[in-house]
Structures are given as structure tokens and as C-alpha cells.
């Protein structure tokens, strides 16, 4: 086993620093910021541009890096797990972001997220037809030799949970909300490029007969369903589903 020599000191801010003595550019570790219990900080070549920090006083974990233009594949953080064996009642995820409201009361314009993905364009230039820029991408790789015969398989699943006793009188509770408050005019609100049997597969929900649809032939000889849609003026309107 190789023997490595370390040196330690207390810097001007009261940080207790440990670093390999061999080189000043080796990884440095700070343990125990003065007056704040146990802080933990790891940095690379410089202490200001690339680091991983756990701040005990604020219960705050942060990681930061600055990189030049890259080619190939580069990821800042990777959470990777491999499953094997027979799976029955397992519930697992490679990463979880979870915010609990507890007994908190929202009385102002607060923003509370379970997780956030954000892309800031700044003064960048996007000028290539094959480029892909987005705040979040969700990919499901089905290129392997998996066997799929039953079960709910989805690239994205949005779920409100099992049960709820919450009252809803505000009128702004939407399972999916899409908004554009800027003056930028996109090509479309939703772009679909997919091979599929149906564009939509509509079901009546746990009650079997949701308020958003009803059976009626009124409005067309072969109309089987009408779908409730709120118009731009707030009026109740309908879209039709025909069988011919």
C-alpha cells in the first residue's frame, strides 16, 4: 500500500484544512469550519471555481464547477445504479428530490418545488439545426433485448398519489400546466413526433366517469363522445370524438 503524506493547517477564515503534501494542486479537504460544527469542503486545483461543499450551519449542500467548451459527453453529477435478480415489491430510484410542506402555510408568492431543472440561455447563440437545448430531458432506453408483455411502461409518469382529502375551490389546480408569459412565439405548444397506435388513450379515472367527457350523439351522427374544454373566454366548450 502506498504511503501518502498530508499536511494540515487552519486558514485565515478558521477553516481546518487537510491537503496532500506532495503538490499544491492536489485535492484539498476542509473539515470543521470554526463555530459551525462540521463543515466539509473538497476542491480541486483552485478553491474558488471547483468545489463540493456541505455547510452544516445552513444544512446546505452545493457543488460548483466552471468548464470550457467541450465535445463528447460530459456530466456534472451522476447517480447510477444497476438492478439484478428477481424484482417483486421493490421501490427504488437512482435519485430523489423531495420537499415536504409539513405544517407550513403559503400566504404569499412563494415558489415551492419538489425539484427544479433550469436552462439559462444568457447571451448565448443557438445556431445549428441538429442542436438540442432544453431545461430537462427524460430518456428511456429500450434498445436492449428486454421482454415487455404487461405492466405500465412510460418514459414520463406524472402522478398525484394514491388518495387525497384535499379540498379544491381555487380553480387553478392543474395536473399539467404549460405557460409562456414571454413575447417569444414558439412553433407550437406541443410537438409530437412518434410512432403510436393512438395519439391519446383516454380513460375515465378512478370513478369510471370523469367530468371531462360524456357520451352523446348530439352534434354529429357518428359522434360518440364529447370532451369538455374551457375556451379562451372561460366558457365551457366541447371537442368531439367520432367513430367514422
C-alpha positions in Angstrom: 0.0 0.0 0.0 1.4 3.4 -1.0 2.2 5.8 1.8 0.9 9.3 1.3 1.9 12.3 3.4 -0.6 15.0 4.3 -0.3 18.4 5.8 -2.9 20.4 7.8 -3.4 23.9 9.0 -6.0 26.5 10.0 -6.5 29.2 7.4 -7.4 32.9 7.9 -11.1 32.1 8.0 -10.8 29.5 10.7 -11.1 26.5 8.3 -9.3 23.4 9.3 -7.6 22.3 6.0 -6.1 18.9 5.1 -4.1 18.5 1.8 -1.7 16.1 0.3 1.8 17.4 0.9 3.1 16.2 -2.5 1.6 19.0 -4.5 -0.3 22.2 -4.1 -2.7 21.2 -6.8 -3.8 18.0 -5.1 -7.4 17.7 -3.8 -7.9 19.8 -0.6 -10.4 19.0 2.2 -11.7 21.4 4.8 -13.1 19.8 8.0 -14.8 21.8 10.7 -15.4 25.5 9.9 -14.9 27.5 13.1 -18.1 28.0 15.1 -20.3 25.9 12.7 -19.8 22.3 13.8 -18.7 20.0 11.0 -18.5 21.5 7.5 -17.0 19.5 4.7 -15.4 21.0 1.6 -13.5 19.4 -1.2 -11.9 21.5 -4.0 -9.7 20.7 -7.0 -6.9 22.9 -8.5 -8.5 26.1 -7.1 -10.5 26.8 -4.0 -12.9 29.2 -5.7 -14.0 27.7 -9.0 -14.5 23.9 -8.4 -15.7 22.6 -5.2 -18.1 20.4 -3.3 -19.4 21.9 0.0 -21.6 20.7 2.9 -22.3 23.8 5.1 -23.5 22.4 8.4 -24.6 25.8 9.7 -27.1 26.2 6.8 -27.8 22.5 6.2 -26.8 23.2 2.6 -25.0 21.0 0.0 -23.6 22.7 -3.1 -21.3 21.8 -5.9 -19.9 24.2 -8.5 -17.6 24.0 -11.5 -16.6 26.1 -14.4 -15.7 24.3 -17.7 -14.6 25.4 -21.1 -16.4 24.3 -24.3 -16.4 20.6 -24.5 -17.0 17.8 -27.1 -18.2 14.3 -26.4 -20.3 13.5 -23.3 -19.8 15.3 -20.0 -21.9 15.1 -16.9 -21.6 17.2 -13.7 -23.3 14.7 -11.4 -24.0 11.0 -12.0 -26.3 8.8 -9.9 -26.1 5.3 -11.4 -27.4 2.0 -10.1 -27.8 -1.4 -11.7 -30.6 -3.8 -10.7 -30.3 -7.6 -10.8 -32.2 -10.6 -9.6 -36.0 -11.1 -9.3 -37.9 -7.9 -8.5 -41.3 -8.1 -6.8 -42.2 -5.3 -4.3 -39.1 -3.2 -4.7 -39.4 0.6 -4.9 -36.1 2.2 -5.9 -34.8 5.3 -7.7 -31.3 6.5 -8.7 -32.1 9.9 -7.4 -34.9 11.5 -5.4 -35.7 15.2 -4.8 -38.4 15.7 -2.2 -39.7 18.8 -0.5 -42.2 18.3 2.4 -44.6 21.1 3.3 -45.3 19.8 6.8 -47.4 22.4 8.7 -46.2 25.3 6.5 -48.7 27.9 5.3 -48.3 29.6 2.0 -49.6 33.2 2.3 -47.6 34.9 -0.4 -46.0 34.5 -3.8 -43.8 31.6 -2.8 -42.2 29.0 -5.2 -42.0 25.6 -3.7 -40.6 22.7 -5.8 -40.0 19.1 -5.4 -37.2 19.5 -7.9 -36.1 22.1 -10.5 -34.3 21.8 -13.8 -33.4 25.1 -15.4 -31.5 26.1 -18.5 -30.4 29.8 -18.7 -29.6 31.0 -22.2 -28.0 34.3 -21.2 -26.2 35.9 -24.2 -25.5 32.5 -25.9 -26.0 31.8 -29.6 -28.0 28.8 -30.8 -27.5 28.3 -34.5 -27.4 24.7 -35.6 -30.4 22.6 -36.8 -29.1 19.4 -35.1 -28.7 21.1 -31.7 -30.9 20.1 -28.7 -31.3 22.6 -25.9 -33.9 22.1 -23.1 -34.3 22.7 -19.4 -34.9 18.9 -18.8 -34.8 15.8 -20.9 -36.2 12.4 -19.9 -35.0 9.4 -21.8 -36.0 5.8 -21.6 -33.5 3.4 -23.4 -35.4 0.5 -25.0 -32.6 -0.5 -27.3 -31.7 -3.6 -25.3 -33.2 -7.1 -25.5 -35.9 -6.6 -22.8 -39.1 -8.5 -22.9 -42.3 -6.5 -22.3 -45.6 -8.2 -22.1 -47.5 -6.4 -19.3 -47.3 -3.5 -16.9 -47.3 0.3 -17.1 -44.2 1.4 -19.0 -43.7 5.1 -19.6 -40.9 7.5 -20.3 -42.6 10.1 -18.1 -45.2 9.4 -15.4 -47.0 12.3 -13.7 -48.9 11.1 -10.7 -50.8 12.9 -7.9 -50.6 9.9 -5.5 -52.9 7.3 -4.1 -55.6 9.2 -2.2 -56.5 12.8 -1.3 -58.7 14.6 1.2 -57.7 18.0 -0.1 -60.4 20.4 -1.0 -60.2 22.2 -4.3 -62.1 25.5 -4.5 -59.4 27.7 -6.2 -59.8 26.7 -9.8 -56.1 26.7 -10.5 -55.2 23.1 -9.7 -53.9 21.6 -12.9 -52.2 18.2 -13.2 -50.0 19.7 -16.0 -49.5 23.4 -16.5 -47.8 24.8 -19.6 -47.3 28.6 -19.8 -45.4 31.1 -21.8 -45.5 34.6 -20.4 -42.9 36.0 -22.7 -43.3 37.7 -26.1 -41.5 34.8 -27.8 -43.9 32.9 -30.1 -43.0 29.2 -30.3 -43.7 27.0 -33.3 -46.3 25.1 -31.2 -47.3 24.4 -27.6 -46.8 20.7 -28.0 -44.8 19.0 -30.7 -45.4 15.2 -31.3 -43.1 13.1 -33.4 -43.8 9.5 -32.5 -45.0 6.1 -33.9 -48.0 5.0 -31.9 -51.4 3.4 -32.3 -53.2 6.3 -30.8 -52.4 10.0 -30.2 -54.4 9.8 -26.9 -55.6 6.9 -24.8 -58.3 8.4 -22.6 -59.8 6.7 -19.5 -62.4 7.8 -17.1 -60.3 7.9 -14.0 -60.9 6.1 -10.7 -64.6 6.9 -10.6 -65.1 5.5 -14.1 -66.9 8.6 -15.5 -64.8 11.8 -15.2 -66.5 15.2 -15.6 -64.4 16.0 -18.7 -66.2 13.6 -21.0 -69.7 12.3 -21.7 -71.4 10.1 -24.3 -73.7 11.8 -26.8 -74.5 11.7 -30.4 -75.7 15.3 -30.4 -73.8 17.5 -32.8 -73.0 14.7 -35.3 -74.4 11.4 -36.5 -71.4 9.4 -35.5 -70.2 11.4 -32.5 -69.7 9.1 -29.6 -68.0 11.3 -27.0 -67.7 15.0 -26.3 -64.7 16.2 -24.4 -65.1 19.2 -22.1 -62.6 22.1 -22.8 -62.6 25.5 -21.3 -62.5 28.2 -24.0 -60.2 31.2 -24.0 -63.1 33.3 -22.7 -63.7 30.8 -19.8 -66.8 29.3 -21.5 -67.5 25.6 -21.3 -66.9 24.2 -24.8 -66.5 20.7 -26.3 -64.4 18.7 -28.7 -65.9 15.8 -30.4 -64.8 12.2 -30.9 -66.3 10.4 -33.9 -66.3 6.8 -34.9 -66.3 7.2 -38.6 
